[in-house]
Amino acid sequence: MTSFAYGLFGFLAAIAVLVAVHEYGHFWVARRLGVGVLRFSIGFGKPLLRWRRRGDPTEYVIGMIPLGGYVKMLDEREGEVPEELRESAFNRQSLAARSAIVAAGPAFNFLFALFAIWLVLVAGSGDIEPVVGGVEEDSPAMRAGFREGDRLLRIDGREVRGFGQHQLYLLHRAMKGGAVDFEVARDGGRRDLRVDFAGGMPPAGAGLGLRPPPPPAEVFRVVAGSPAEAAGLQRGDLVTEVDGVAVADWNDLAARIAERPGEQMILSLRRDGRALTAAVTPERALVDGAARGRLGIYRPPPRGIRVRYGPLEAVAASADYNWRMTAVTMRSLAGMLTASVPADNLAGPITIARVAGHTAQSGFDDFMRFLAIISISLGLINLLPIPLLDGGHLLFFAFEAVSGRAPSQRAMMRGQMIGAMLLVMLMSLAFYNDIMRLF
């Protein structure tokens, strides 16, 4: 399957799953509270499939445009409702019932993220031994006294089983600021090291400054139309030499490729036990204003160990992961609104499709983590107090709770127009960022 096909499949699968989860939240709570549901649609536009179940008044629809969905309920503001069904109309429900129905969509997104991460933790995810492969210059880790070869044992009392196991925890702690305590094994003994994030997140998200041991110089994936594809490189090829000089690991290979933009290189390879050579010329790419070579191959994902949790242990770990991911996402959204986080961090459907494709190709655990992160983001964005979103409806309900009366139709229409303008501006910025990333 090509990169484009993986991207398309991953994007459509992600949208279908997350929209279905969100809309099912509205649907499920509405039905439990006795509200009539006329249609449950995944996708917009012309129906591709539609059906009804015996004894069920709801029409289920799969729409042509798979970029959203909706639940249409009985509502006297949107059409004539027969006398015998008026008590089941949405607009006739109590304020608490209407609020619960609206809030159920984002709530189900958060519940799905909890389940997705729990499933990943129980099934296990690939990782590497928690051994320090390098320490970046002038990083929090270097100032704390970390050395190459240190084995991570505990982080703030949390057992470390894999190098990437607690990355989200460290990111969250770094964004909050403060100190993080590490226990490491070194020279047959144990040492306690403290990393100080008192200044908050380091510039450009530099992070802790610990590098894992680099993977072997193996081709994980070849980009379509790249110099690597033209030279005949394949997934699984192990690069052993460049121009007759031995390659130590992936970082060594990447550095040599970066130093040779536009210059031909002779790669010595091992493929299925056979020795091969390939002549390849890295394309020229600008990185921070400097020319760098780019071959079009992907770094191998972490492997070597599999970190698994027990079913009960995974419940608490999933809750912790999701709470911290929610906090990190909220801080990032708040940072973009206050201009403390660059707006180019905002991603649109093109970037989401590319990441979806990469994670779908990487494996089940990566794709499920991706779905969980997007589901949390979808839940949070829908709770923003913007008319047309669930948060906008909840804002109107809050006004009703305080004032004792619902907003006028005129005020609601104006709010929806403002909301539509804000959403168009947000999507335009996201599309712009996507296009800039492509180039």
C-alpha positions in Angstrom: 0.0 0.0 0.0 1.4 3.5 -1.0 1.9 6.4 1.5 -1.1 8.1 -0.1 -3.3 5.1 0.4 -2.2 4.7 4.0 -2.9 8.4 4.6 -6.3 8.2 3.0 -7.2 5.0 4.8 -5.9 6.3 8.2 -7.7 9.7 7.8 -11.1 8.2 6.8 -10.9 5.5 9.5 -10.0 8.1 12.2 -12.8 10.5 11.1 -15.4 7.7 10.9 -14.5 6.3 14.3 -14.3 9.6 16.2 -17.4 11.1 14.6 -19.4 8.0 15.2 -18.2 8.0 18.9 -19.1 11.7 19.3 -22.5 11.5 17.7 -23.3 8.3 19.4 -22.8 10.1 22.7 -25.5 12.6 21.8 -27.7 9.8 20.4 -27.4 7.4 23.4 -28.1 10.0 26.1 -31.0 11.5 24.1 -32.6 8.1 23.7 -32.1 7.3 27.4 -33.8 10.6 28.4 -36.8 9.9 26.1 -36.0 12.4 23.3 -37.1 11.3 19.8 -34.2 10.9 17.4 -35.2 11.2 13.7 -31.8 10.5 12.1 -28.3 9.4 13.1 -25.9 10.2 10.3 -22.2 9.6 9.8 -21.1 11.9 7.0 -22.9 14.6 5.1 -24.4 15.0 1.7 -26.2 12.4 -0.4 -26.8 9.2 1.6 -24.8 6.2 0.4 -26.6 3.8 2.8 -29.7 4.3 4.9 -31.7 1.8 7.0 -34.2 1.5 9.8 -34.4 -1.2 12.4 -37.7 -2.9 13.2 -39.6 -0.9 15.8 -37.0 1.9 15.8 -38.1 5.3 14.5 -34.6 6.5 13.9 -33.1 6.5 10.3 -29.4 5.5 10.2 -27.4 7.1 7.4 -23.9 6.9 5.9 -23.3 10.1 4.0 -21.2 10.7 0.9 -18.9 13.3 2.6 -17.1 11.6 5.5 -16.1 14.7 7.3 -18.6 14.9 10.1 -22.0 13.7 11.2 -25.1 14.7 13.1 -28.0 13.5 15.2 -31.3 15.1 14.2 -33.8 15.1 17.1 -37.5 16.0 17.3 -37.5 19.8 17.9 -40.5 22.2 17.4 -38.1 24.9 16.4 -37.0 22.9 13.3 -40.3 21.6 12.1 -43.8 20.4 12.9 -44.0 17.8 15.7 -47.2 15.7 16.1 -49.2 16.4 19.2 -48.6 12.9 20.6 -44.8 13.3 20.3 -44.3 16.8 21.6 -43.3 15.7 25.0 -40.3 13.9 23.5 -39.1 17.0 21.6 -35.7 18.3 22.5 -36.9 21.8 23.1 -39.4 20.6 25.7 -36.8 18.9 27.9 -35.5 20.3 31.1 -32.3 22.4 31.1 -30.4 19.6 32.8 -31.6 17.1 30.2 -30.7 19.3 27.2 -27.3 20.1 28.8 -26.6 16.4 29.3 -27.4 15.5 25.7 -25.2 18.3 24.3 -22.3 17.5 26.7 -22.5 13.7 25.9 -20.7 14.1 22.6 -17.4 15.5 24.0 -17.8 13.1 27.0 -17.9 10.1 24.8 -14.8 11.3 23.0 -13.0 11.4 26.4 -14.3 7.9 27.2 -13.1 6.6 23.9 -9.7 8.0 24.5 -9.6 6.2 27.9 -10.6 2.9 26.3 -8.1 3.3 23.4 -5.1 3.9 25.7 -6.3 1.2 28.1 -6.3 -1.2 25.1 -2.8 -0.2 24.1 -1.5 -0.6 27.6 -3.0 -4.1 28.0 -1.9 -5.2 24.5 1.5 -3.7 25.0 3.5 -1.3 22.9 7.0 -1.4 21.4 9.7 0.4 23.2 13.5 0.2 23.8 15.6 -0.4 26.9 15.5 2.7 29.1 19.2 3.4 28.7 20.6 6.9 28.0 22.2 6.9 24.5 23.4 10.5 24.7 22.9 13.8 26.6 22.3 17.0 24.7 24.6 20.0 25.4 23.2 22.6 27.8 20.0 20.7 28.4 18.2 20.1 31.7 19.5 16.5 31.7 23.1 17.6 31.3 22.7 20.2 34.1 21.2 17.4 36.3 24.3 15.2 35.8 23.1 12.5 33.4 25.6 10.4 31.5 25.6 8.2 28.5 24.9 4.6 29.7 22.7 5.6 32.7 19.8 3.2 33.1 16.5 4.9 34.1 14.9 3.1 37.0 12.2 5.5 38.4 10.8 8.9 37.6 9.1 10.6 40.6 8.7 7.1 42.0 7.2 5.7 38.8 8.8 2.5 37.6 10.5 2.9 34.2 10.1 -0.1 31.9 10.8 1.5 28.5 12.6 4.7 27.3 9.5 6.4 25.9 7.1 5.1 28.6 6.8 8.4 30.6 7.4 11.0 27.8 3.9 12.5 28.3 4.4 12.8 32.0 7.7 14.6 31.5 6.2 16.9 28.9 3.4 17.8 31.3 5.8 18.4 34.2 8.0 20.5 32.0 5.1 22.7 30.9 4.1 23.2 34.5 7.6 23.9 35.7 9.2 22.5 38.8 11.6 19.6 39.7 11.4 15.9 38.6 13.4 13.3 40.5 15.1 10.4 38.7 16.7 7.2 40.0 19.3 5.7 37.7 21.6 2.8 37.7 25.3 3.7 37.1 28.6 1.8 37.6 26.9 -1.0 39.6 25.1 1.4 42.0 22.2 3.7 42.1 22.1 7.5 41.9 19.4 10.1 42.5 19.3 13.0 40.0 17.0 16.0 39.9 16.0 17.8 36.7 14.8 21.4 37.3 12.1 22.8 35.0 11.7 25.9 37.0 11.8 28.0 33.9 9.0 26.0 32.2 9.4 24.3 28.9 12.8 24.8 27.3 12.9 26.8 24.0 11.4 25.2 20.9 10.2 22.3 23.0 13.8 21.0 23.5 12.6 18.8 26.3 14.7 16.9 28.8 17.7 16.4 26.6 18.1 12.6 26.9 18.6 10.7 23.7 17.8 6.9 23.5 20.3 4.5 22.0 20.1 5.0 18.2 18.5 2.2 16.2 20.5 0.4 13.5 20.8 2.1 10.1 17.8 0.2 8.7 15.3 1.4 6.2 11.9 1.3 7.8 10.0 2.9 4.9 10.8 4.5 1.5 9.0 7.7 0.5 7.3 7.5 -2.9 9.2 9.6 -5.6 12.3 10.0 -3.4 15.9 9.5 -4.3 15.8 6.3 -2.1 13.0 4.9 -4.2 14.8 5.8 -7.5 17.9 4.0 -6.2 15.9 0.8 -5.5 16.1 0.9 -1.6 13.6 -1.3 0.1 12.1 -1.6 3.5 14.4 -3.7 5.7 17.6 -2.8 3.9 20.5 -2.4 6.4 23.0 0.2 5.4 26.5 -1.0 6.5 28.8 1.4 4.7 28.7 4.8 2.9 31.5 5.2 0.3 33.4 2.3 1.9 33.3 3.7 5.5 31.4 1.7 8.1 28.1 3.1 9.4 27.7 2.8 13.2 23.9 3.4 13.5 21.0 5.4 12.2 22.2 8.7 13.6 25.5 8.2 11.9 23.8 7.5 8.6 21.4 10.5 8.9 24.3 12.8 9.6 26.2 11.7 6.5 23.2 12.1 4.3 22.5 15.6 5.7 26.1 16.6 4.9 25.9 15.6 1.2 23.0 17.4 -0.5 23.2 16.9 -4.3 26.3 14.6 -4.1 26.2 10.9 -5.1 26.8 8.3 -2.4 27.5 4.6 -2.7 25.6 2.7 -0.1 26.6 -0.9 0.9 23.5 -2.8 2.0 22.4 -6.1 3.5 19.1 -7.4 2.1 17.8 -10.8 3.1 21.4 -12.0 3.8 22.8 -10.7 0.5 25.3 -7.9 0.1 24.3 -5.1 -2.4 25.4 -1.7 -3.4 23.2 1.3 -4.4 24.2 4.7 -5.9 22.0 7.4 -4.6 22.1 11.3 -4.6 20.4 13.0 -1.7 18.0 15.8 -2.7 18.6 19.3 -1.4 16.4 20.5 1.3 16.5 23.8 3.3 16.5 23.3 7.1 16.7 26.5 9.1 18.1 28.3 6.0 20.9 25.7 5.5 21.1 23.1 2.7 20.7 19.6 3.9 20.6 16.2 2.1 17.5 14.2 2.2 17.2 10.6 1.0 13.5 9.8 1.6 13.8 7.0 4.2 12.1 6.7 7.5 13.8 5.9 10.8 12.9 2.5 12.3 10.4 2.7 15.2 11.5 1.7 18.7 11.7 -2.0 19.2 13.5 -4.5 21.4 11.0 -4.7 24.4 7.3 -4.6 24.8 5.8 -2.6 27.7 2.5 -4.2 29.0 0.2 -3.4 31.8 -2.3 -5.7 33.7 -6.0 -5.0 33.0 -6.6 -3.3 36.4 -3.2 -1.5 36.4 -4.0 -0.2 32.9 -7.2 1.5 34.1 -5.3 3.9 36.4 -2.4 4.3 33.9 -4.9 5.2 31.1 -6.7 7.7 33.3 -3.4 9.3 34.2 -2.3 9.4 30.5 -5.6 11.0 29.4 -5.7 13.5 32.2 -2.2 14.7 31.3 -2.8 14.7 27.6 -6.0 16.8 28.2 -3.9 19.2 30.3 -1.2 19.5 27.7 -3.7 20.1 24.9 -5.5 22.7 27.0 -2.3 24.5 27.7 -1.4 24.4 24.0 -4.8 25.8 23.0 -4.5 28.5 25.7 -1.0 29.3 24.5 -2.2 29.8 20.9 -4.9 32.1 22.1 -2.5 34.2 24.1 0.2 34.0 21.4 2.7 32.3 23.8 2.6 29.2 21.5 3.1 29.8 17.8 -0.2 29.5 15.8 1.7 27.3 13.2 1.3 24.4 15.7 -2.3 24.2 14.6 -2.8 21.3 12.3 -5.6 20.7 9.7 -6.9 17.7 7.8 -3.9 17.4 5.5 -1.5 17.0 8.4 -3.9 14.8 10.3 -4.2 12.6 7.2 -0.4 12.3 6.9 0.0 11.4 10.6 -2.9 9.0 10.4 -1.2 7.3 7.5 2.2 7.1 9.3 0.6 5.7 12.5 -1.6 3.2 10.6 1.5 1.9 8.9 3.6 1.9 12.1 1.2 -0.4 13.9 -1.9 -0.9 16.0 -0.6 0.8 19.2 0.6 3.9 17.4 -2.7 4.3 15.5 -4.7 3.8 18.7 -2.6 6.4 20.5 -3.2 8.8 17.6 -7.0 8.2 17.7 -6.9 8.9 21.5 -5.0 12.2 21.1 -7.3 13.3 18.3 -10.4 12.2 20.2 -9.3 14.3 23.2 -8.6 17.3 21.0 -12.0 16.9 19.3 -13.7 16.8 22.7 -11.9 19.9 23.9 -12.5 21.9 20.7 -16.2 21.0 20.8 -16.4 22.4 24.4 -15.1 25.8 23.3 -17.8 28.4 23.9 -18.2 29.1 20.2 -21.8 29.0 18.8 -22.3 26.0 16.4 -20.1 23.9 18.7 -21.4 22.0 21.7 -19.7 24.5 23.9 -21.7 27.3 22.3 -24.9 25.5 23.1 -23.8 25.0 26.7 -23.0 28.7 26.8 -26.6 29.5 25.8 -27.8 27.0 28.4 -25.7 28.7 31.1 -27.3 32.1 30.1 -30.7 30.4 30.5 -29.8 29.0 33.9 -28.6 32.4 35.2 -31.3 34.6 33.6 -34.2 32.2 33.8 -35.0 32.5 30.1 -33.6 31.2 26.9 -31.7 33.6 24.6 -33.8 35.1 21.8 -33.8 33.6 18.4 -32.2 36.8 17.1 -29.3 36.5 19.6 -28.8 32.8 18.8 -28.7 33.5 15.0 -26.1 36.3 15.5 -24.1 34.0 17.8 -24.2 31.2 15.2 -23.0 33.7 12.5 -20.1 34.7 14.7 -19.3 31.1 15.4 -19.4 30.2 11.7 -16.9 33.1 11.0 -14.6 32.0 13.8 -14.7 28.4 12.6 -13.9 29.4 9.0 -11.0 31.5 10.2 -9.7 28.6 12.3 -10.0 26.1 9.5 -8.3 28.6 7.1 -5.3 28.9 9.4 -5.2 25.1 9.8 -5.2 24.6 6.0 -2.6 27.3 5.5 -0.3 25.6 8.1 -0.9 22.3 6.3 0.1 23.7 2.9 3.2 25.4 4.3 4.3 22.1 5.9 4.0 20.4 2.5 6.6 22.8 1.1 
